[in-house]
Amino acid sequence: METVLVRETEHLEWADILKGLGILTVVWGHAGSKISFYMFWFHMPLFFWISGYLYRFKPRQKGIHFPMRKAKHLMVPYLFYLGLLTLLVIAFDFWKGQSVVQFWSQNWKALLLGGSLLEGVYATFWFTTCLFSVQIVYDLLCRKVSSPLLKGLFVLGCFFSAYWESRYRASAFMPWNLDVGLYAIVFYALGHVMRRNKLLEEAKLRKIVFGLSWIIALGFIYLYAHHVLDYGLDMKHRQYYYFGTNLLLPIAFTLLLVQFSMALTRIRSVNQGLSYIGKAAMVIMYLHLGFVYAAGHFFAITPVRFFVVGTVGPLLFYKAIQYVPYGPYLALGDSSRGFRHSNLGSNSFPNTTA
């Protein structure tokens, strides 16, 4: 759920706050409360949108440079956390009397193919491989297609393909959830187009965008509460219900959180706290389920305890990893500031720019 700008671009203060809010909705969405369901309406589209918003196309850069850098920033941490959580699960399984052979026989396929096969402590891993594929495809699209119309048609075609799959091939499986990229790329592209056209930088346009978002969000909440319209979204399992609302609602709620994030930049204490959480979003995404899994062996987990453990535990890990040799590189794909005392905020999850 890598979330700050790299040094080549200007820093957007509200972006770190947005990522902080976003990753908190991810944790609460998994907490099992009565309102956790609503977090799924928008929290994953939000991260694809902000990734696209922070994307920078560099036409003079060699085409191979971008995927190689993204592999380092995304796939190195992916493998690191996959191994780390596997050791955690094996340790507890051994404690319960299960052997490593039993664990591997039950989980090898999911660990290798990833995506929707990964559940339990690995449940969020699909996002990384999906984001990686979206970033590579979108950068290639910008590199090979100059016409905005053709780009738009391509993205629109991806959306219709994703919706068709969700309706008529719901049981289909693709390794690493690469097919979910057909849906995710729409939000990535929208974020990029909004940044490129400065829709959030000009006061009048921003008021229009946010005003429409309020109308859509509040209007739908009213209609949903009165059972006039229905809605549900589960990107991991390719459930994009329902046509039209599966675009309007995630974008409307995302933009409302953008507006909220911009407003919070003026409250220093809240700004600093949420920004720090936003910079640690990669760690929280990967480890919140693992910390809760471990804690569940010692005390009962309620939704509130889930939220506290799933947030505080990864934040402590994020702090500690800064002092571990090779920690910044393995945990966040950041080798730019050496191996000790690194400012991990410079390349935290997700690393969204080109």
Residue pairs with C-beta under 8 A, 6 or more apart in sequence:
1 22
1 23
1 26
1 43
1 44
1 47
1 124
1 127
1 281
1 285
1 349
1 350
2 73
2 74
2 281
2 282
2 332
2 333
2 347
2 348
2 349
2 350
2 351
2 352
3 15
3 16
3 19
3 22
3 23
3 47
3 50
3 278
3 279
3 281
3 282
3 348
3 349
3 350
3 352
4 11
4 15
4 16
4 19
4 278
4 279
4 345
4 346
4 347
4 348
4 351
5 11
5 12
5 15
5 54
5 352
5 353
6 346
6 347
6 351
6 353
7 346
8 56
8 353
9 54
9 56
9 353
12 54
13 265
13 271
13 275
14 258
14 261
14 262
14 264
14 265
15 50
15 53
15 54
15 261
15 278
16 274
16 275
16 278
16 279
16 345
17 261
17 264
17 265
17 271
17 274
17 275
17 278
18 46
18 50
18 257
18 258
18 261
18 278
19 47
19 50
19 277
19 278
19 279
19 281
20 273
20 274
20 275
20 276
20 277
20 278
20 281
21 257
21 260
21 261
21 274
21 278
22 43
22 46
22 47
22 50
22 257
22 278
22 281
23 277
23 278
23 280
23 281
23 284
23 285
24 277
24 311
25 39
25 42
25 43
25 46
26 39
26 43
26 44
26 124
26 284
26 285
26 288
27 284
27 288
27 306
27 307
27 310
27 311
28 35
28 36
28 39
28 303
28 307
29 36
29 37
29 39
29 40
29 43
30 36
30 123
30 288
30 289
30 306
30 310
31 303
31 304
31 306
31 307
31 310
32 303
32 306
33 303
36 303
37 232
40 232
40 233
40 234
41 231
41 233
41 249
41 250
41 253
42 233
42 249
42 250
42 253
42 254
42 257
44 127
44 184
44 235
44 236
45 184
45 187
45 233
45 235
45 250
45 251
45 254
46 250
46 253
46 254
46 257
47 127
47 131
47 350
48 131
48 134
48 184
48 185
48 187
48 188
48 191
49 187
49 188
49 190
49 191
49 250
49 251
49 254
50 191
50 254
50 352
51 131
51 134
51 135
51 188
51 191
51 350
51 352
52 138
52 187
52 188
52 189
52 190
52 191
52 192
52 193
52 195
52 352
53 191
53 192
53 194
53 195
53 352
54 191
54 195
54 352
54 353
55 135
55 138
55 139
55 188
55 191
55 192
55 195
55 352
55 353
55 354
56 353
56 354
57 139
57 142
57 143
57 354
58 66
58 354
59 143
61 354
63 140
63 143
66 135
66 136
66 139
66 354
67 136
67 139
70 132
70 135
70 136
70 351
71 132
72 333
72 335
73 332
73 333
73 334
73 347
73 350
73 351
74 128
74 131
74 132
74 135
74 333
74 350
74 351
75 128
75 129
75 132
75 333
76 329
76 330
76 333
77 128
77 282
77 286
77 330
77 331
77 332
77 333
77 349
78 125
78 128
78 129
80 330
80 331
81 125
81 286
81 287
81 331
82 111
82 122
82 125
84 290
85 121
85 122
85 286
85 287
85 290
86 111
88 121
88 290
88 293
88 294
89 103
89 120
89 121
89 293
90 100
90 103
92 293
92 294
92 297
93 99
93 102
93 103
94 100
109 117
110 117
110 118
110 119
110 122
111 118
111 122
113 175
113 176
114 125
114 126
114 129
114 175
114 176
114 177
115 126
115 129
115 130
115 173
115 174
115 175
115 176
115 177
115 178
115 180
115 236
116 126
116 173
116 177
116 236
116 237
116 238
117 173
118 125
118 126
120 289
120 293
121 289
121 290
121 293
122 289
123 236
123 289
124 285
124 286
124 289
125 286
126 176
126 177
126 180
126 236
127 236
127 285
128 350
129 176
129 177
129 178
130 176
130 177
130 178
130 180
130 181
130 184
130 235
131 184
131 350
133 176
133 178
133 181
134 181
134 184
134 185
134 188
135 188
137 181
137 185
138 185
138 188
138 189
138 192
139 354
141 151
141 154
142 151
145 151
145 154
151 189
155 185
155 186
155 189
158 181
158 182
158 183
158 185
158 186
159 182
159 183
159 186
159 247
161 182
162 179
162 180
162 182
162 183
162 186
162 238
162 240
163 183
163 240
163 243
163 246
165 172
165 179
165 182
165 238
166 183
166 238
166 239
166 240
166 241
170 238
170 239
172 179
172 238
177 236
179 238
180 235
180 236
180 238
183 235
183 238
183 240
183 246
184 235
186 247
187 250
187 251
187 254
190 251
194 200
194 209
198 205
199 205
199 206
199 209
200 206
200 209
200 258
209 255
210 255
210 256
210 258
210 259
212 252
213 251
213 252
213 253
213 255
213 256
213 259
214 252
214 256
216 248
216 249
216 252
217 249
217 252
217 253
217 256
220 229
220 231
220 245
220 248
220 249
220 252
223 229
224 230
224 231
229 245
230 241
230 242
231 241
231 242
231 245
231 246
231 249
232 239
232 241
233 239
233 240
233 241
233 246
233 249
233 250
240 246
261 274
264 270
264 271
264 274
265 271
276 315
277 284
277 311
277 315
278 348
279 318
279 344
279 345
279 348
280 314
280 315
280 318
280 344
280 348
281 348
281 349
281 350
282 331
282 332
282 348
282 349
282 350
283 314
283 315
283 317
283 318
283 321
283 331
283 332
283 348
283 349
284 310
284 311
284 314
284 315
284 318
285 349
286 314
287 313
287 314
287 317
288 309
288 310
288 311
288 313
288 314
289 310
291 309
291 310
291 313
291 314
292 301
292 306
292 309
292 310
292 313
295 301
295 305
295 309
295 313
299 305
301 309
318 331
318 344
321 327
321 328
321 331
321 332
321 344
322 328
322 340
322 341
322 342
322 344
323 340
323 341
324 340
325 339
325 340
326 339
327 339
327 342
328 334
328 335
328 337
328 338
328 339
328 342
328 344
328 347
329 335
329 339
331 344
332 344
332 347
332 348
332 349
333 347
333 351
334 342
334 344
334 346
334 347
334 348
336 346
336 347
337 343
337 346
